[in-house]
Amino acid sequence: MPFVSFLVRPLRASASLGYSLRMTMPAIDINKLTTEQRLHLLEELWESLRKTPEALPLTDAQREELDRRLDELDRGDVATIPWEEVRRQLHGRKQ
């Protein structure tokens, strides 16, 4: 149940930028949100970014670190935790 919604309008011509995407978003006072609402907002934002990973450019240092971590996983050098367990632990901490 999202508590923040975005209205995306069609692309419009802009004299200085070519085409741009106009969005309207309600003002959010993050300090007034509960911890649960903040976590939910973070989850929604992350999910929206995850759908287009190519839109998030990496620095060389970030790419090297990700490659290093993937190599560790491939070698079996690290233990993994299922996402649902991580999520359960995070939600348990907020109480």
Buried (B, 14 or more C-beta within 10 A) or exposed (E): EEEEEEEEEEEEEEEEEEEEEEEEEEEEEEEEBEEEBEBBBEEBEEEEEEEEEEEEEEEEEEEEEEEEEEEEEEEEEEEEEEEEEEEEEEEEEEE
